[in-house]
Amino acid sequence: MAEHRHRLDPDPPLQGNWFIKAFLGRFTHVMRFATGEDTILESSAENAWHTMALVEAAYESSSKPVQPIKAAPDA
């Protein structure tokens, strides 16, 4: 099996304002919580920490040789 490595393009060709739209709901909710319009903050700093831990694990995993997925026992 050939090993494939993908390099991230440091300057991908992006069009439009996708970044803002991707986080609009999250930022709106934080602002509403900060102003008292929402009484519960749905996503905590702990949640963000776990998300970033997952991202870091993915980066670490992608830097290692490819490992095949084991077949299911009933396959």
PDB file of N, CA, C and O in Angstrom:
ATOM      1  N   MET A   1       0.848  -1.173   0.000  1.00  0.00           N
ATOM      2  CA  MET A   1       0.000   0.000   0.000  1.00  0.00           C
ATOM      3  C   MET A   1       0.896   1.240   0.000  1.00  0.00           C
ATOM      4  O   MET A   1       1.782   1.368   0.846  1.00  0.00           O
ATOM      5  N   ALA A   2       0.674   2.123  -0.917  1.00  0.00           N
ATOM      6  CA  ALA A   2       1.470   3.352  -1.011  1.00  0.00           C
ATOM      7  C   ALA A   2       1.058   4.319   0.087  1.00  0.00           C
ATOM      8  O   ALA A   2      -0.119   4.448   0.423  1.00  0.00           O
ATOM      9  N   GLU A   3       2.048   4.987   0.628  1.00  0.00           N
ATOM     10  CA  GLU A   3       1.765   5.979   1.668  1.00  0.00           C
ATOM     11  C   GLU A   3       1.474   7.315   1.012  1.00  0.00           C
ATOM     12  O   GLU A   3       2.232   7.777   0.160  1.00  0.00           O
ATOM     13  N   HIS A   4       0.385   7.925   1.408  1.00  0.00           N
ATOM     14  CA  HIS A   4       0.008   9.225   0.852  1.00  0.00           C
ATOM     15  C   HIS A   4       0.130  10.279   1.940  1.00  0.00           C
ATOM     16  O   HIS A   4      -0.354  10.097   3.057  1.00  0.00           O
ATOM     17  N   ARG A   5       0.767  11.354   1.608  1.00  0.00           N
ATOM     18  CA  ARG A   5       0.873  12.478   2.540  1.00  0.00           C
ATOM     19  C   ARG A   5       0.295  13.699   1.854  1.00  0.00           C
ATOM     20  O   ARG A   5       0.631  13.995   0.707  1.00  0.00           O
ATOM     21  N   HIS A   6      -0.551  14.387   2.538  1.00  0.00           N
ATOM     22  CA  HIS A   6      -1.144  15.609   2.002  1.00  0.00           C
ATOM     23  C   HIS A   6      -0.532  16.790   2.721  1.00  0.00           C
ATOM     24  O   HIS A   6      -0.433  16.795   3.948  1.00  0.00           O
ATOM     25  N   ARG A   7      -0.126  17.776   1.974  1.00  0.00           N
ATOM     26  CA  ARG A   7       0.395  18.992   2.583  1.00  0.00           C
ATOM     27  C   ARG A   7      -0.685  20.057   2.509  1.00  0.00           C
ATOM     28  O   ARG A   7      -1.362  20.213   1.493  1.00  0.00           O
ATOM     29  N   LEU A   8      -0.828  20.774   3.591  1.00  0.00           N
ATOM     30  CA  LEU A   8      -1.805  21.851   3.611  1.00  0.00           C
ATOM     31  C   LEU A   8      -1.264  23.038   2.839  1.00  0.00           C
ATOM     32  O   LEU A   8      -0.112  23.434   3.019  1.00  0.00           O
ATOM     33  N   ASP A   9      -2.078  23.592   2.000  1.00  0.00           N
ATOM     34  CA  ASP A   9      -1.714  24.790   1.258  1.00  0.00           C
ATOM     35  C   ASP A   9      -1.749  25.957   2.239  1.00  0.00           C
ATOM     36  O   ASP A   9      -2.804  26.244   2.806  1.00  0.00           O
ATOM     37  N   PRO A  10      -0.608  26.646   2.456  1.00  0.00           N
ATOM     38  CA  PRO A  10      -0.613  27.740   3.422  1.00  0.00           C
ATOM     39  C   PRO A  10      -1.426  28.942   2.976  1.00  0.00           C
ATOM     40  O   PRO A  10      -1.738  29.811   3.790  1.00  0.00           O
ATOM     41  N   ASP A  11      -1.773  29.006   1.704  1.00  0.00           N
ATOM     42  CA  ASP A  11      -2.553  30.125   1.188  1.00  0.00           C
ATOM     43  C   ASP A  11      -3.588  29.603   0.193  1.00  0.00           C
ATOM     44  O   ASP A  11      -3.487  29.858  -1.007  1.00  0.00           O
ATOM     45  N   PRO A  12      -4.604  28.856   0.707  1.00  0.00           N
ATOM     46  CA  PRO A  12      -5.580  28.275  -0.216  1.00  0.00           C
ATOM     47  C   PRO A  12      -6.421  29.354  -0.895  1.00  0.00           C
ATOM     48  O   PRO A  12      -6.679  30.404  -0.307  1.00  0.00           O
ATOM     49  N   PRO A  13      -6.843  29.097  -2.119  1.00  0.00           N
ATOM     50  CA  PRO A  13      -7.663  30.078  -2.840  1.00  0.00           C
ATOM     51  C   PRO A  13      -9.102  30.079  -2.304  1.00  0.00           C
ATOM     52  O   PRO A  13      -9.911  29.239  -2.699  1.00  0.00           O
ATOM     53  N   LEU A  14      -9.413  30.995  -1.429  1.00  0.00           N
ATOM     54  CA  LEU A  14     -10.747  31.086  -0.839  1.00  0.00           C
ATOM     55  C   LEU A  14     -11.500  32.255  -1.437  1.00  0.00           C
ATOM     56  O   LEU A  14     -10.926  33.299  -1.746  1.00  0.00           O
ATOM     57  N   GLN A  15     -12.785  32.059  -1.592  1.00  0.00           N
ATOM     58  CA  GLN A  15     -13.617  33.131  -2.130  1.00  0.00           C
ATOM     59  C   GLN A  15     -14.760  33.392  -1.162  1.00  0.00           C
ATOM     60  O   GLN A  15     -15.210  32.485  -0.462  1.00  0.00           O
ATOM     61  N   GLY A  16     -15.219  34.616  -1.127  1.00  0.00           N
ATOM     62  CA  GLY A  16     -16.370  34.950  -0.303  1.00  0.00           C
ATOM     63  C   GLY A  16     -15.993  35.185   1.144  1.00  0.00           C
ATOM     64  O   GLY A  16     -14.827  35.411   1.469  1.00  0.00           O
ATOM     65  N   ASN A  17     -16.996  35.128   2.013  1.00  0.00           N
ATOM     66  CA  ASN A  17     -16.782  35.387   3.434  1.00  0.00           C
ATOM     67  C   ASN A  17     -17.193  34.168   4.257  1.00  0.00           C
ATOM     68  O   ASN A  17     -17.909  34.294   5.251  1.00  0.00           O
ATOM     69  N   TRP A  18     -16.740  32.995   3.840  1.00  0.00           N
ATOM     70  CA  TRP A  18     -17.110  31.744   4.491  1.00  0.00           C
ATOM     71  C   TRP A  18     -16.702  31.711   5.956  1.00  0.00           C
ATOM     72  O   TRP A  18     -17.412  31.127   6.775  1.00  0.00           O
ATOM     73  N   PHE A  19     -15.566  32.330   6.308  1.00  0.00           N
ATOM     74  CA  PHE A  19     -15.089  32.278   7.688  1.00  0.00           C
ATOM     75  C   PHE A  19     -16.094  32.927   8.631  1.00  0.00           C
ATOM     76  O   PHE A  19     -16.451  32.361   9.664  1.00  0.00           O
ATOM     77  N   ILE A  20     -16.538  34.102   8.268  1.00  0.00           N
ATOM     78  CA  ILE A  20     -17.503  34.805   9.104  1.00  0.00           C
ATOM     79  C   ILE A  20     -18.791  33.995   9.234  1.00  0.00           C
ATOM     80  O   ILE A  20     -19.329  33.863  10.334  1.00  0.00           O
ATOM     81  N   LYS A  21     -19.281  33.460   8.138  1.00  0.00           N
ATOM     82  CA  LYS A  21     -20.515  32.680   8.177  1.00  0.00           C
ATOM     83  C   LYS A  21     -20.348  31.415   9.002  1.00  0.00           C
ATOM     84  O   LYS A  21     -21.295  30.965   9.647  1.00  0.00           O
ATOM     85  N   ALA A  22     -19.154  30.838   8.988  1.00  0.00           N
ATOM     86  CA  ALA A  22     -18.916  29.601   9.733  1.00  0.00           C
ATOM     87  C   ALA A  22     -19.037  29.808  11.238  1.00  0.00           C
ATOM     88  O   ALA A  22     -19.426  28.888  11.957  1.00  0.00           O
ATOM     89  N   PHE A  23     -18.711  30.999  11.722  1.00  0.00           N
ATOM     90  CA  PHE A  23     -18.713  31.247  13.154  1.00  0.00           C
ATOM     91  C   PHE A  23     -19.791  32.227  13.610  1.00  0.00           C
ATOM     92  O   PHE A  23     -19.841  32.580  14.788  1.00  0.00           O
ATOM     93  N   LEU A  24     -20.639  32.662  12.714  1.00  0.00           N
ATOM     94  CA  LEU A  24     -21.654  33.658  13.040  1.00  0.00           C
ATOM     95  C   LEU A  24     -22.550  33.215  14.193  1.00  0.00           C
ATOM     96  O   LEU A  24     -22.768  33.976  15.135  1.00  0.00           O
ATOM     97  N   GLY A  25     -23.060  32.012  14.128  1.00  0.00           N
ATOM     98  CA  GLY A  25     -23.942  31.524  15.179  1.00  0.00           C
ATOM     99  C   GLY A  25     -23.254  31.450  16.527  1.00  0.00           C
ATOM    100  O   GLY A  25     -23.828  31.835  17.545  1.00  0.00           O
ATOM    101  N   ARG A  26     -22.027  30.955  16.535  1.00  0.00           N
ATOM    102  CA  ARG A  26     -21.284  30.819  17.788  1.00  0.00           C
ATOM    103  C   ARG A  26     -20.997  32.188  18.401  1.00  0.00           C
ATOM    104  O   ARG A  26     -21.210  32.390  19.596  1.00  0.00           O
ATOM    105  N   PHE A  27     -20.514  33.127  17.586  1.00  0.00           N
ATOM    106  CA  PHE A  27     -20.200  34.458  18.098  1.00  0.00           C
ATOM    107  C   PHE A  27     -21.466  35.189  18.543  1.00  0.00           C
ATOM    108  O   PHE A  27     -21.452  35.896  19.550  1.00  0.00           O
ATOM    109  N   THR A  28     -22.545  35.023  17.804  1.00  0.00           N
ATOM    110  CA  THR A  28     -23.810  35.654  18.179  1.00  0.00           C
ATOM    111  C   THR A  28     -24.254  35.152  19.547  1.00  0.00           C
ATOM    112  O   THR A  28     -24.686  35.935  20.392  1.00  0.00           O
ATOM    113  N   HIS A  29     -24.148  33.852  19.759  1.00  0.00           N
ATOM    114  CA  HIS A  29     -24.560  33.269  21.030  1.00  0.00           C
ATOM    115  C   HIS A  29     -23.701  33.809  22.184  1.00  0.00           C
ATOM    116  O   HIS A  29     -24.232  34.147  23.242  1.00  0.00           O
ATOM    117  N   VAL A  30     -22.394  33.892  21.989  1.00  0.00           N
ATOM    118  CA  VAL A  30     -21.512  34.418  23.040  1.00  0.00           C
ATOM    119  C   VAL A  30     -21.876  35.864  23.359  1.00  0.00           C
ATOM    120  O   VAL A  30     -21.922  36.255  24.525  1.00  0.00           O
ATOM    121  N   MET A  31     -22.134  36.657  22.321  1.00  0.00           N
ATOM    122  CA  MET A  31     -22.511  38.060  22.544  1.00  0.00           C
ATOM    123  C   MET A  31     -23.846  38.149  23.287  1.00  0.00           C
ATOM    124  O   MET A  31     -23.998  38.967  24.193  1.00  0.00           O
ATOM    125  N   ARG A  32     -24.808  37.312  22.907  1.00  0.00           N
ATOM    126  CA  ARG A  32     -26.110  37.326  23.582  1.00  0.00           C
ATOM    127  C   ARG A  32     -25.956  36.900  25.042  1.00  0.00           C
ATOM    128  O   ARG A  32     -26.632  37.446  25.914  1.00  0.00           O
ATOM    129  N   PHE A  33     -25.081  35.939  25.318  1.00  0.00           N
ATOM    130  CA  PHE A  33     -24.825  35.529  26.698  1.00  0.00           C
ATOM    131  C   PHE A  33     -24.163  36.662  27.481  1.00  0.00           C
ATOM    132  O   PHE A  33     -24.519  36.921  28.631  1.00  0.00           O
ATOM    133  N   ALA A  34     -23.201  37.331  26.853  1.00  0.00           N
ATOM    134  CA  ALA A  34     -22.488  38.435  27.518  1.00  0.00           C
ATOM    135  C   ALA A  34     -23.424  39.598  27.854  1.00  0.00           C
ATOM    136  O   ALA A  34     -23.225  40.279  28.859  1.00  0.00           O
ATOM    137  N   THR A  35     -24.434  39.828  27.027  1.00  0.00           N
ATOM    138  CA  THR A  35     -25.367  40.929  27.275  1.00  0.00           C
ATOM    139  C   THR A  35     -26.566  40.509  28.125  1.00  0.00           C
ATOM    140  O   THR A  35     -27.405  41.338  28.478  1.00  0.00           O
ATOM    141  N   GLY A  36     -26.640  39.215  28.452  1.00  0.00           N
ATOM    142  CA  GLY A  36     -27.737  38.738  29.290  1.00  0.00           C
ATOM    143  C   GLY A  36     -28.961  38.293  28.517  1.00  0.00           C
ATOM    144  O   GLY A  36     -29.942  37.869  29.128  1.00  0.00           O
ATOM    145  N   GLU A  37     -28.944  38.374  27.199  1.00  0.00           N
ATOM    146  CA  GLU A  37     -30.091  37.939  26.397  1.00  0.00           C
ATOM    147  C   GLU A  37     -30.273  36.419  26.463  1.00  0.00           C
ATOM    148  O   GLU A  37     -31.402  35.929  26.443  1.00  0.00           O
ATOM    149  N   ASP A  38     -29.167  35.672  26.543  1.00  0.00           N
ATOM    150  CA  ASP A  38     -29.213  34.224  26.749  1.00  0.00           C
ATOM    151  C   ASP A  38     -28.694  33.951  28.154  1.00  0.00           C
ATOM    152  O   ASP A  38     -27.691  34.531  28.571  1.00  0.00           O
ATOM    153  N   THR A  39     -29.371  33.075  28.883  1.00  0.00           N
ATOM    154  CA  THR A  39     -28.970  32.809  30.266  1.00  0.00           C
ATOM    155  C   THR A  39     -28.037  31.611  30.398  1.00  0.00           C
ATOM    156  O   THR A  39     -27.413  31.425  31.443  1.00  0.00           O
ATOM    157  N   ILE A  40     -27.936  30.802  29.355  1.00  0.00           N
ATOM    158  CA  ILE A  40     -27.076  29.610  29.386  1.00  0.00           C
ATOM    159  C   ILE A  40     -26.077  29.708  28.241  1.00  0.00           C
ATOM    160  O   ILE A  40     -26.449  29.942  27.090  1.00  0.00           O
ATOM    161  N   LEU A  41     -24.810  29.528  28.575  1.00  0.00           N
ATOM    162  CA  LEU A  41     -23.768  29.479  27.549  1.00  0.00           C
ATOM    163  C   LEU A  41     -23.652  28.028  27.108  1.00  0.00           C
ATOM    164  O   LEU A  41     -23.164  27.184  27.860  1.00  0.00           O
ATOM    165  N   GLU A  42     -24.094  27.740  25.904  1.00  0.00           N
ATOM    166  CA  GLU A  42     -24.183  26.362  25.426  1.00  0.00           C
ATOM    167  C   GLU A  42     -22.829  25.675  25.267  1.00  0.00           C
ATOM    168  O   GLU A  42     -22.735  24.457  25.423  1.00  0.00           O
ATOM    169  N   SER A  43     -21.803  26.423  24.966  1.00  0.00           N
ATOM    170  CA  SER A  43     -20.491  25.833  24.755  1.00  0.00           C
ATOM    171  C   SER A  43     -19.502  26.466  25.721  1.00  0.00           C
ATOM    172  O   SER A  43     -19.342  27.686  25.751  1.00  0.00           O
ATOM    173  N   SER A  44     -18.850  25.636  26.502  1.00  0.00           N
ATOM    174  CA  SER A  44     -17.955  26.130  27.543  1.00  0.00           C
ATOM    175  C   SER A  44     -16.501  26.157  27.075  1.00  0.00           C
ATOM    176  O   SER A  44     -16.165  25.652  26.003  1.00  0.00           O
ATOM    177  N   ALA A  45     -15.657  26.754  27.899  1.00  0.00           N
ATOM    178  CA  ALA A  45     -14.219  26.736  27.632  1.00  0.00           C
ATOM    179  C   ALA A  45     -13.708  25.300  27.666  1.00  0.00           C
ATOM    180  O   ALA A  45     -12.792  24.946  26.924  1.00  0.00           O
ATOM    181  N   GLU A  46     -14.297  24.475  28.523  1.00  0.00           N
ATOM    182  CA  GLU A  46     -13.902  23.063  28.584  1.00  0.00           C
ATOM    183  C   GLU A  46     -14.192  22.374  27.248  1.00  0.00           C
ATOM    184  O   GLU A  46     -13.377  21.591  26.762  1.00  0.00           O
ATOM    185  N   ASN A  47     -15.348  22.664  26.661  1.00  0.00           N
ATOM    186  CA  ASN A  47     -15.701  22.103  25.364  1.00  0.00           C
ATOM    187  C   ASN A  47     -14.692  22.532  24.309  1.00  0.00           C
ATOM    188  O   ASN A  47     -14.262  21.721  23.489  1.00  0.00           O
ATOM    189  N   ALA A  48     -14.312  23.809  24.328  1.00  0.00           N
ATOM    190  CA  ALA A  48     -13.326  24.310  23.371  1.00  0.00           C
ATOM    191  C   ALA A  48     -11.984  23.612  23.570  1.00  0.00           C
ATOM    192  O   ALA A  48     -11.299  23.294  22.598  1.00  0.00           O
ATOM    193  N   TRP A  49     -11.607  23.372  24.831  1.00  0.00           N
ATOM    194  CA  TRP A  49     -10.342  22.689  25.110  1.00  0.00           C
ATOM    195  C   TRP A  49     -10.360  21.287  24.516  1.00  0.00           C
ATOM    196  O   TRP A  49      -9.387  20.862  23.894  1.00  0.00           O
ATOM    197  N   HIS A  50     -11.474  20.560  24.708  1.00  0.00           N
ATOM    198  CA  HIS A  50     -11.587  19.202  24.164  1.00  0.00           C
ATOM    199  C   HIS A  50     -11.561  19.212  22.637  1.00  0.00           C
ATOM    200  O   HIS A  50     -10.978  18.322  22.018  1.00  0.00           O
ATOM    201  N   THR A  51     -12.186  20.208  22.038  1.00  0.00           N
ATOM    202  CA  THR A  51     -12.155  20.332  20.578  1.00  0.00           C
ATOM    203  C   THR A  51     -10.722  20.510  20.089  1.00  0.00           C
ATOM    204  O   THR A  51     -10.298  19.850  19.140  1.00  0.00           O
ATOM    205  N   MET A  52      -9.980  21.401  20.739  1.00  0.00           N
ATOM    206  CA  MET A  52      -8.594  21.636  20.325  1.00  0.00           C
ATOM    207  C   MET A  52      -7.712  20.419  20.601  1.00  0.00           C
ATOM    208  O   MET A  52      -6.778  20.158  19.842  1.00  0.00           O
ATOM    209  N   ALA A  53      -7.986  19.676  21.663  1.00  0.00           N
ATOM    210  CA  ALA A  53      -7.242  18.445  21.931  1.00  0.00           C
ATOM    211  C   ALA A  53      -7.464  17.449  20.798  1.00  0.00           C
ATOM    212  O   ALA A  53      -6.531  16.760  20.385  1.00  0.00           O
ATOM    213  N   LEU A  54      -8.693  17.371  20.297  1.00  0.00           N
ATOM    214  CA  LEU A  54      -8.994  16.493  19.168  1.00  0.00           C
ATOM    215  C   LEU A  54      -8.266  16.947  17.913  1.00  0.00           C
ATOM    216  O   LEU A  54      -7.736  16.120  17.171  1.00  0.00           O
ATOM    217  N   VAL A  55      -8.233  18.250  17.669  1.00  0.00           N
ATOM    218  CA  VAL A  55      -7.522  18.797  16.511  1.00  0.00           C
ATOM    219  C   VAL A  55      -6.034  18.463  16.606  1.00  0.00           C
ATOM    220  O   VAL A  55      -5.432  18.030  15.623  1.00  0.00           O
ATOM    221  N   GLU A  56      -5.443  18.661  17.777  1.00  0.00           N
ATOM    222  CA  GLU A  56      -4.020  18.358  17.962  1.00  0.00           C
ATOM    223  C   GLU A  56      -3.749  16.870  17.764  1.00  0.00           C
ATOM    224  O   GLU A  56      -2.731  16.503  17.177  1.00  0.00           O
ATOM    225  N   ALA A  57      -4.640  16.011  18.243  1.00  0.00           N
ATOM    226  CA  ALA A  57      -4.476  14.567  18.050  1.00  0.00           C
ATOM    227  C   ALA A  57      -4.542  14.212  16.567  1.00  0.00           C
ATOM    228  O   ALA A  57      -3.817  13.331  16.104  1.00  0.00           O
ATOM    229  N   ALA A  58      -5.410  14.897  15.822  1.00  0.00           N
ATOM    230  CA  ALA A  58      -5.499  14.657  14.379  1.00  0.00           C
ATOM    231  C   ALA A  58      -4.207  15.071  13.684  1.00  0.00           C
ATOM    232  O   ALA A  58      -3.715  14.357  12.810  1.00  0.00           O
ATOM    233  N   TYR A  59      -3.647  16.238  14.072  1.00  0.00           N
ATOM    234  CA  TYR A  59      -2.365  16.660  13.500  1.00  0.00           C
ATOM    235  C   TYR A  59      -1.277  15.646  13.810  1.00  0.00           C
ATOM    236  O   TYR A  59      -0.501  15.277  12.929  1.00  0.00           O
ATOM    237  N   GLU A  60      -1.216  15.192  15.062  1.00  0.00           N
ATOM    238  CA  GLU A  60      -0.196  14.214  15.454  1.00  0.00           C
ATOM    239  C   GLU A  60      -0.365  12.918  14.671  1.00  0.00           C
ATOM    240  O   GLU A  60       0.611  12.347  14.183  1.00  0.00           O
ATOM    241  N   SER A  61      -1.601  12.459  14.555  1.00  0.00           N
ATOM    242  CA  SER A  61      -1.885  11.234  13.826  1.00  0.00           C
ATOM    243  C   SER A  61      -1.495  11.345  12.359  1.00  0.00           C
ATOM    244  O   SER A  61      -0.947  10.402  11.788  1.00  0.00           O
ATOM    245  N   SER A  62      -1.775  12.494  11.745  1.00  0.00           N
ATOM    246  CA  SER A  62      -1.478  12.658  10.319  1.00  0.00           C
ATOM    247  C   SER A  62       0.020  12.740  10.046  1.00  0.00           C
ATOM    248  O   SER A  62       0.448  12.585   8.902  1.00  0.00           O
ATOM    249  N   SER A  63       0.816  12.981  11.075  1.00  0.00           N
ATOM    250  CA  SER A  63       2.260  13.056  10.875  1.00  0.00           C
ATOM    251  C   SER A  63       2.929  11.690  10.971  1.00  0.00           C
ATOM    252  O   SER A  63       4.134  11.568  10.753  1.00  0.00           O
ATOM    253  N   LYS A  64       2.148  10.667  11.297  1.00  0.00           N
ATOM    254  CA  LYS A  64       2.683   9.308  11.453  1.00  0.00           C
ATOM    255  C   LYS A  64       2.328   8.465  10.230  1.00  0.00           C
ATOM    256  O   LYS A  64       1.437   8.824   9.461  1.00  0.00           O
ATOM    257  N   PRO A  65       3.027   7.344  10.053  1.00  0.00           N
ATOM    258  CA  PRO A  65       2.694   6.449   8.926  1.00  0.00           C
ATOM    259  C   PRO A  65       1.245   5.963   8.998  1.00  0.00           C
ATOM    260  O   PRO A  65       0.657   5.855  10.074  1.00  0.00           O
ATOM    261  N   VAL A  66       0.701   5.681   7.847  1.00  0.00           N
ATOM    262  CA  VAL A  66      -0.682   5.236   7.739  1.00  0.00           C
ATOM    263  C   VAL A  66      -0.857   3.881   8.434  1.00  0.00           C
ATOM    264  O   VAL A  66      -0.031   2.983   8.266  1.00  0.00           O
ATOM    265  N   GLN A  67      -1.913   3.739   9.198  1.00  0.00           N
ATOM    266  CA  GLN A  67      -2.240   2.490   9.869  1.00  0.00           C
ATOM    267  C   GLN A  67      -3.566   1.988   9.301  1.00  0.00           C
ATOM    268  O   GLN A  67      -4.568   2.701   9.340  1.00  0.00           O
ATOM    269  N   PRO A  68      -3.574   0.755   8.770  1.00  0.00           N
ATOM    270  CA  PRO A  68      -4.836   0.236   8.228  1.00  0.00           C
ATOM    271  C   PRO A  68      -5.862   0.014   9.343  1.00  0.00           C
ATOM    272  O   PRO A  68      -5.506  -0.275  10.485  1.00  0.00           O
ATOM    273  N   ILE A  69      -7.124   0.155   8.992  1.00  0.00           N
ATOM    274  CA  ILE A  69      -8.209  -0.094   9.935  1.00  0.00           C
ATOM    275  C   ILE A  69      -8.484  -1.583   9.944  1.00  0.00           C
ATOM    276  O   ILE A  69      -8.609  -2.209   8.892  1.00  0.00           O
ATOM    277  N   LYS A  70      -8.578  -2.150  11.148  1.00  0.00           N
ATOM    278  CA  LYS A  70      -8.821  -3.585  11.262  1.00  0.00           C
ATOM    279  C   LYS A  70     -10.210  -3.928  10.753  1.00  0.00           C
ATOM    280  O   LYS A  70     -11.149  -3.148  10.911  1.00  0.00           O
ATOM    281  N   ALA A  71     -10.335  -5.102  10.140  1.00  0.00           N
ATOM    282  CA  ALA A  71     -11.640  -5.545   9.635  1.00  0.00           C
ATOM    283  C   ALA A  71     -12.540  -5.889  10.817  1.00  0.00           C
ATOM    284  O   ALA A  71     -12.066  -6.335  11.862  1.00  0.00           O
ATOM    285  N   ALA A  72     -13.824  -5.679  10.642  1.00  0.00           N
ATOM    286  CA  ALA A  72     -14.791  -6.025  11.677  1.00  0.00           C
ATOM    287  C   ALA A  72     -14.807  -7.543  11.849  1.00  0.00           C
ATOM    288  O   ALA A  72     -14.604  -8.270  10.876  1.00  0.00           O
ATOM    289  N   PRO A  73     -15.045  -8.039  13.075  1.00  0.00           N
ATOM    290  CA  PRO A  73     -15.025  -9.483  13.304  1.00  0.00           C
ATOM    291  C   PRO A  73     -16.046 -10.251  12.459  1.00  0.00           C
ATOM    292  O   PRO A  73     -15.820 -11.413  12.120  1.00  0.00           O
ATOM    293  N   ASP A  74     -17.149  -9.617  12.123  1.00  0.00           N
ATOM    294  CA  ASP A  74     -18.176 -10.323  11.348  1.00  0.00           C
ATOM    295  C   ASP A  74     -18.042 -10.095   9.847  1.00  0.00           C
ATOM    296  O   ASP A  74     -18.938 -10.466   9.089  1.00  0.00           O
ATOM    297  N   ALA A  75     -16.950  -9.499   9.406  1.00  0.00           N
ATOM    298  CA  ALA A  75     -16.769  -9.201   7.980  1.00  0.00           C
ATOM    299  C   ALA A  75     -16.322 -10.439   7.220  1.00  0.00           C
ATOM    300  O   ALA A  75     -16.119 -10.379   6.007  1.00  0.00           O
TER     301      ALA A  75
END
